[in-house]
Amino acid sequence: MAGYYIWTIGCQMNKADSDELATGLQRLGYRFVSSVEDADIVIINSCVVRQSAENSVISKLNSLLPLKDRNPDKVVALTGCMVDQDTAELKRRFPYVDLFLKPGESAALMELAGVRSPEPAQNIAPLPTPPSSFVTIIEGCDNFCSYCIVPYRRGKEKSRPVTEVFTQVESLVERGTREVTLLGQNVDSYGHDLPDRPSLADLLMELNSIAGLVRIRFLTSHPKDMNEELIQAVASLDKVCEYFSLPVQAGDDGVLQAMGRGYTVQQYRDLVEKIHTIVPGVAISTDVIVGFPGETEKQFQGTLDLLSATRFDTVHVAAYSPRPGTLASREFEDDIPLFEKRRRLHQVEELQKAVASEINARLLGQTVEILVEGEKKKRWWGRTRTGKLVFFDNDADRLGQLVEVEIEKTSPWSLQGVFKQAL
């Protein structure tokens, strides 16, 4: 049987796109293989949001040249945010790549794979799904934050109809999924471009009725677009998890304005306070960029002050790297030295390590509900409704089950517990 290999880097949207490609290839009779050497089709799903990610993609692509030389029939495809409208430069740099697919595109690959298909599609049994699956509900972004390449790669916002999303989630649940995470570059904008203008809250209410589905998550939210209707939906719908991904990016109004974020620090603080008031016990994660052009030490201290006061459950921090084609790369000089960016990044990491340690320590001795997503080093793992990673031991097959675990050890990054019972 012919095999495929997919290498994915970047956001959950890329992971969802890779899952869709994998499903399509499996329906054509291909099987997943764990190495590029054994694969008949190799897919590189790229990210260029950070220079480090782009460097990893380039390294991976370069490693494929000897394999392609030895086996010219091996199909190599590049997709993701490295692929722009004009692929001429990519074709010049990587002439051994057979297909260049814009994010979310698959038709050309499936057509080529179908010609070489090892087994007719009608002979393929229904494909099982993991306990937790990603579902893209809106593509693209209309915000054009000054540092971000995503709108130039994924285009304008385009929502999927409620019925289409509902049908996909129902199908996933029938094949084993128990939790879905709804994805969008700006998930709060869902529905504004559809004829009947449904909101994300409306979609959550529809999905909440699906039998067999036990949890619903969504990300990523934009602070300027989140409204009270959505917060109330999280508070009232039993399957929607008490968790928000709410990137702040900086704790200074001047930096936020230069980034084009569309809100002030105080507006962000007020929003977080409203979420905590309406959804008790909620967990909030955020993203932070340090070393944005012109960011002074005082402005960076504003970010530290915000993180200290708001006390996020998780903080994803990155050093600014200019992305060619963005407003920031054209208008602002990348004037913060790399060593200074790294110092600021490490300060954020150390601060958040202390905050997360204190937050997670409150769960010591408590019994929490876990959806078991997998097994690692002979230990089961899953997450709480608020997204906390939990490991526990049990001899039975617990994959996909809701279980109760008593927390016996905490750390900033994960929790260890003892199995109590299946639910």
N, C-alpha and C positions, 0 to 999 in steps of 0.2 A: 504494500500500500504506500502511495506517495505521501510525503510528509511536508509540513510547513513549520516555520520557526518565526516568531514575532518578538522583536526587541522593542520595548517601550520605555520612554523616559518622559517625565513631565507631569502634567496635571491629571486629575481624574477623568477629564474629558478625553484625553489621549487613551487612558485605560479603557474607557467605554468604547471608543472607536476601534481599539485593538480587539476587544471582545466581539464586536460586530463582525470584523474581518474574520476572526477565528470561527465564528458560527457559520459564516458563509462558506468558508473553505471546508469545514466539516460536513456541511450538507452536500458538498460536491464529492465527498469521499476521501478527503485528505485527513491525515492524523497529525496531531501535534508531536514534534520531536524536540528534544532538549538541547540540540546543538546545531549550529549552522552547517556543519560538515555533513550532517545526515539529511538536511532539508532540501527538497526540490524547489520550494518557494521560500524566500527569506524576505521578511518585511521589517523595515526600520521605521518606527513611529517616532518622529523627532520633536524636539522642543528647542526654541531659541529665546525663551523668555529671559534667560540668564546666559552670559558668555560661557560659564562653566558647563551648562547643559549643551550648548552648541558645540563646544569642544569635544564633549563625550560622543556626540552624534558623528562628528567628523572622524574621530578615532575609530568608531565602530565601522563606518563606511570604508575607511582605508583598509581595515583588516579583512574586508571581503574581497579585495582585488585578487589576491593569490587564489582564493577558492574559485572565483569566476574564471580565472585563467585556466585552472585545472579542469573545470567543468562548465563550459560555455552554456550548456542547457539549463543550468541553475538560474531560476528567475529571481532577480533582486529588485525590490520595490521600495521606494522612499515615500513616506507620507508624513503628515503632521505639519507643524508650523514652520519648518524650514522651506517647505514648498510654497513658493509665491505664484502669482499669476503668470509671470514670465519665467520659464524654466530653462532658458538658454544658458545662463551662467552655471546652473547646477549640472546641466548636461555636459558642459565643457569641463567642469571640475571632476565629475564622476561619470565618465562615459560608459562604464561597465554597468551602471544602473539601468534596468530595462524599463521601469515605469516610475513616473513621478505623479503622485496623487495628492491633491489638495486635501486638507483635513475633512474627514467625513466622506470622502469619495471612495468608491469601491468598484464601480461598474467595469472599468477597464481591467482591473485585476481579476474579477470574477469571470469576465469573458475569456481571458487568457487561461485561467485555471480550469474553466469548464471545457475548453478545447482539449486540455490534457487530463481531464477528470478520470481518475482510476475506477470510479463506480458511479452509475447513474444516480441522480439525486433521489429518485423515488424509492431506492433501496436502502436509504439511510434511515436508521431508527431515530425517533425523537431524542434530542440532545439534552442530557441533564444539565442543570444550572447550579452554581454555587449557592450557599445559604444567603449570601449578601451580593446583590447585583447593582451595577450602575445603569441608570436610564437617563439619556440626554433628553431634556424637554425644550431647550432653547439653545440655538447656536449663535455664535457671533456676539458682538458688543458694539453699542453705539456711543460709549462714553469717551473714548479716545483720551484716557489718562496720558499725560505727556511722556511717561517712561515706558509705555506698554506697546508691544508689537502685535498683540492678539487681534485688534480690530482690522489690521492690515492683512492678516493671514486668514482669519475666519469670517471676515465680512460683517455685514450688518446683522442685527438681531433678527432671528427667524424662529418663531415658536411652532411647536408641533401641536396639532389639534388635540383636545382633551380625549376624544374617542380613540385616537391613535395611541396615545400614551397609555390609556386605560387597557386597551387590548394587549399591548406589549407586556404590561405588568401582569395581567391575568395569565398570559402565556408563560411568563417566567415562573409564576407561582405554581402553575400546573406541573412544571418540570423541576421543582424543588426549591426555588427561591423563597425565602421567608422575610427578607428585608430588602428594600430598594432605597437607593440614594439617587434623588433627582438632581440632575446636573445642568449647569449653565454658567457661562462666564459671568453673567449677571442674572441669577435665577429669579430675583425679585421682579424683573421686567417681564416675566413670562406672561403671555397672552395679550399684550398691548397691541400686537400687530395682527391678531386674529379677528375675524368678522364680529364675533359676539363678545370679544374682549374679556375672556375669563381671566381671573387673577390666579396667582399661585395658591392662595387660600382656597379658591374654588376647586382647583385641581386636587389639593390635599384632601378636601372633603369627599370628592368622588373616589379617590383611591382608598380612602379609609374604609370603604364599604366592601372591599374585596376579601372574600373568605379565604383563609389560609395565609394571608399576609399579616405579619405581626408587628412590623416596624417600618416606618417611613422616615427618611432623612432628606435634607436638601442642602445644596451648596453650589456656588458661593454667593453670598448676599452682598449688596452694595449699600452702605449706610445711608446714602441720600435717597434710595428708592424703597427702603423698608418702611412699611406702614403698620398701624395698630391692628388692622384686619388680619395680617399674617401672624403677628404675635399672639393674637387671641385664638387663631386657629391652632397654633402649637399648644396653647394652654388647654384647649377644649377637646381636641381630637385624640382619642386614646392610643392610636397607633403611631402618631407623629412624635418623634423623640424630642426631648427637652434639650436641644442643642442648636447653636447658631454659629456659623462661620462668618465672621464680620470683620473683614480687613480694615484696619485703621491707617496703616502705612507710615504715619508720622504723628508726633504729638505737638506739632507747632503749626499755627495757622498760616504763616508765611510759606512753609514747605508744602503744606497741603494745597495752597493756592497755586504754587508753581507746578505741583503734580497734576493739577486739574481735577481734584477729587470732589469738589462741589459741596463741602461741608466744613464747619469749624470744629475745633477740639471740643468746645462746649456743647455743640449740637450732638457730637458723637457720645459724649459723656451722658447727656440727657437720654439718648436712645438706649444706651446700656442700662441706665437706671430704670427706664420704663420696662425693658425686657425682664429684669430681675423682679420687678414689682408684679408683673402679670404672670410670669412663669417661675414660681418658686423652685429652687433647686436646679435651675438651668445651668448648663455649661456653655461658655463662650470661648471660641478660639479667634485668633486674629493674625494678621500678617503685618510685618514691619520691614521697611526698607531703610537702611542706614547709609550715610554717605551720599545722599542725593546732592547734586551740584549746588554749591553755595551753603550747605547746611553747616551752621556754626556750632560750636560746642554748647552754647546756650540753647539753641534749637534742639540739639540732640538730647540735652538734659530734659527738655520738655517731653520727649518721648519716654525717657526713663521715668519721669514723674507720672505720666499717664499710666504706664504699665504697673507701677507700684500702687497707684490708687485704684485702678480698675481690677487688678488681680485676675487676669485671664487664666483659664484652665490650660490653654496651649497657646504658644506664640511661635509662629514660623517667621524667622528673620533671615534676611538676605542683604548682602552688600550691593549697592547700586552698580549696575554695569550698563553703559550706553548701548541701545539697540538701534542700529542704522535704520533710518526712515522715520523714527519717532520724533515728535516735537522736541523732546528734551535733548536728543542727540544733535538737532539742528540749532537750537536756541541757547543751550547752556553748555558751558565748559565743564568737563569732568574733572573738577579741581580738587577733589578730596583724595589725598594719597592712599594707595592701597593699604599701607600699614595702619593708617588711621581708620579706614573702613573696617579692617579686621579687629582693631581694638574696640570700636563701638559695637561691632557684632558680638564679640565675646562678652562685653558688658551686659548686653541684652540677654544673652544666653545664661550668664551667671545669675542675673536678677530673676529670670523666669524659673530657673532651676530651684531657687529658694521658694518662690511663690507656689510652684506646682507641688513641691514637697509638703508645704503646709496644707494646701487644699486636699491633696490625696491622703494625708495622714488622718483626716477627719473620718475616712472610711474604714479605718482599722477597727476590726471587730464587728462591722456591719455586714448584713447579708444583702447581696445585690443580685439583680436579675441579669443573666448573661445570655446572649445569643451565640452559640458555639460556631465559629467560622472555620476552624481548622485545627491541625495538630502540628506542633513544632518541637523537635527533640523529645518526642514521646510525652509531651504535655499538651492538653487541650488549651485553646485560647479563644477568646471572644471579647465582646465589648458590652459595657453597660449601656443603658439608654442614653447616657450623657457622653458616650464615646470613650470611656476609660478602658484601656487594654488590660485584660485579666487573664492570668494563667492558672490552671489547676490540674490535678492528677485525677484520673478515673479510668478504670479498666474497661468499661463499656464503650460502645461506639456512640459518641454524643454529638456527632456532626449534625448541624442544623437544628439542634434542640434548644429550647429555652430551659435554662437551669438556674438554680439558686446556688450561689457560692458565698461562703463566709470569708471575708478578707482577713488574712493573718499577717500580711507584710505589705508595706507600701514603699514606693519610690517616686521620684518626679515623673518617671516615664511609664511605669506599669504597676500593676497590683498582682499579688500572689494570694491564692485562696484555697479553701477546702470545699470540695463538692458536698452540697447538702441534699438536694433533690432535683429531679426533673419536673418541669411544670406542664 
